């Protein structure tokens, strides 16, 4: 075999190797892409029934994503009794050297070790918004509530529940009141990006008339939800219908 043929074979083999190298799938280097891929493929909670994964923000070395589960709880719930309810989640991801080293959902579930984080089962202070009359004008009043952690229940859902419970007796005696009908129930909160879609029962709108009343009810709900930095818009519905809801 001549030297020319040998060199041709070497060059062909080198070219084939180069083409093969170019065709190899590379590991993603973008931190957001790494985090998204990890959540989709490795997070037990997301893999079980997660959907609508949405990037929210970066704070220092932490990335935050929102997603929804079709049932309450965390991790692989196969065979477990779990409430069937759309449940919003926030997952915090930390990446070092291209690897996910921490993934915590709702501050309470470690997606890597599949463990509930006992230390975060602390009560949380949130704001709810009622009304008071100042100088013959109705004004929103911020009051504080302490909400306990409940597995699978988000802070926005708990805050709204506190709002619907109405003022305490002491608050009522001090002139604080709510325009929201007693018996109103929040069925569901879902997140799409930074928009919260909130569904109530028909009691929310029962007997409601007048632009001032409608505006007050909307303000109470929206201000209670907008305190969470991952929500900047609220869409209200009743039994899934958002058309002509709370119209004067």
N, C-alpha and C positions, 0 to 999 in steps of 0.2 A: 504494500500500500504506500503510495507516494506521500511525501510530506504535505503537499497541497490538499490532498483528500483528508488527511488527519486534521489539518487546520480548519477545513470546512466543517468537519464533524464537530470539532470543539466549539466553533462559533455557533453552530446550530443548537448544540446542547446549551450553551450559555444563553442564547436568545430564548430558548424554551424556558429555562430557569427564571429568566428575568420576567417573562410574561406571566409565569406561574406566580412569582412573587407579587406582581402587581395585582393579581386576581385574588390574593388572599384577603379575607375580610379583616379589616383592622379594628382593633378595639377602639371604641369612641373615646375621644380626649376631651370633649366639651363636658364640663362638670354637670350641667343641667341634663344633658343627654344620658350621661352615666347614671345619674340619680333616677331619671324617668325609667330607663331600662331595668334598673335594679328593682324599683317599686313594682313594675308590671310583672317581672319574672320571679321575684324572690320574696316580696312582702306577703306574709301569710294572710293578712287582712284583705289586701287588695286582690290577691289571687283567688280568694274564696268567692267574693261577690262584689269586688270593686268596679267602679266605672267612672267615666268623665274625669280622668286625671288632668289637673290644671295647675300650671306653675303660678305661684303667687308672688314670691319675693325672695331676695337674698339679704341676709343680715349677718355681717361679718363672715364667719365661716359656715353659716347655716343656710340651707335652702328650704323653702316652705312650699308644699303642694297641697291642693285640696282634691278630694275625691269623695264619692258617695258609695255607701254599701246598701244593698237591698234588705239587709236585716241588721238588727242591733248586735253589738258585741265585737270582739277582736279575734284575730287569728283564724285558723281553720276550725270552723264550727260544725263540721260534719258530725251528724248524730246528736248534736246538742239542741235543746229547746231554745229557740231564739225568736224574738218578736220580729215579724215581717213588717218593717217600716223603713222608708228611705232615711238613711242616717249619714249626715255630713261628717267628714273627718278632715283634720289637718295633720299632715305628716312632716316632721322636721328631719332633714337628712344632712349628715356631715360627711364630706369626702376628703380623704387624705391620700396623696400619691395615687390618684386615679381609682381608689377603692372606697366603697361605702363602709364607714367605720361606725356609724350610728344612724339609726332610723327609728324615731319615736312618734307614734301616732297619738294625737290628742294629749300629749304630755303624760300619757299613762300606760302605753303599751310598747314594749321593746320588740320591734319586728325582727331583729336579728336573733335574740335569745328566746323569743316567743314567751315572754314573761310580762305579767302585770307589774308595773313599777309601784310598789306599795307607798313609797315616799311621796308620790304626787297625789295620793288620795287625800288632798287637803281641801277644805272649803275655799271657795273663791268669791270675792266680792264683785258684784256687778251693779250697774245702774239700771233702774227702770224709771219711766217717765209718766207722771200723773199730771194733774192740773190743779191750779189754785187761782183764786181771784185776787188780783192786785189792781187797785185804782179802777175798779169796775171792769177790768179786762182779764180774760182767762189767759193764764200763762203756764207753760210747761214747767214742771217742778221735778228735779232729779232727786230720787231717793235711792238709798243703797239697800241691797239685799245680799245675804250670804247664801250661796247655793252649794249643796254637796255634790261631789262627783258621783255620777251614776254611769256604770259601764254602758257604752253605746249611745249616751245622751250628750249632745253637744252643748257648749255654753250658750250659744244663741237660743237654742230650744228651751233650755232651762230659764234663761232670762225672760223669754216671752211668757213662759208658764207663770213666773213670778208676777209679771205685769198683769196677766189675766186673773190672778188671784185677788187683785185690787189692793187698795190701801189698808193698812192696819187700823185697828180701832183708834189708836192714839193719833195716827195721821189724819183720819177722818175728823176727829175732834178738833184738829188744827186747821180744818178747812180744805184738806187735800182730797181730791176725788178723781174718778176715772169716767170717761165717756164711753168706755167699752162695756157692752152689755154683759151682765153676770151670766154665766153658763157658756160663754164663748170658749171654744177649745181649739188649740192649734194642732192640726193633724200632722203637718209635715213641713220641714224646711230642707230645701235643696240648694246647692251652690253651683252656679255656672260662672266660672271666672270669679269676679267680685260681685256678682248679682245674686241676691238671696231671693228665692221664690218661696213664699210662705202661704200655706193653705190652711184655712180655718173652716169651722162648721158654719151653718147658715145663721147661727145666733149672732154672729158679728154684725150683720146688717139688719137684723130684725127691728122694725119700727124706727129706723134711722132716717131722719130727714133734715134738710138744711145744710148749707155749705159750711157753716161754722162747726157744726157737730162732726160732719164728715172730715173736715180738715183736722180737727182735734184728734179724732181716732187715728187717722193716718200718721199724724205727727207723733203720737204716743208709740205706735208700733215702729215707725222708721227710726226714731231717735234711740229707741231701746236696742235696735239691731246695728245701727251705724256706729255704736261705740266700739265694735270689733273691727280692727284695722284691716281685716281681709274682706269686709263688706262695704261697698260704697253705693249700692243701689238696691232697692227693695221692691219686689213685685208681689202684690197681695191678690190672693184668689180665695174663692169660697167653693168648696167641693170640686176643686180643679178648674173652676171657671174664673178667669180674671177680667172678662169683659163687663164693663159697666158696674164694677164693684165699687162700693162706697162713692157713688155719684150723688150729688145734691139733688 
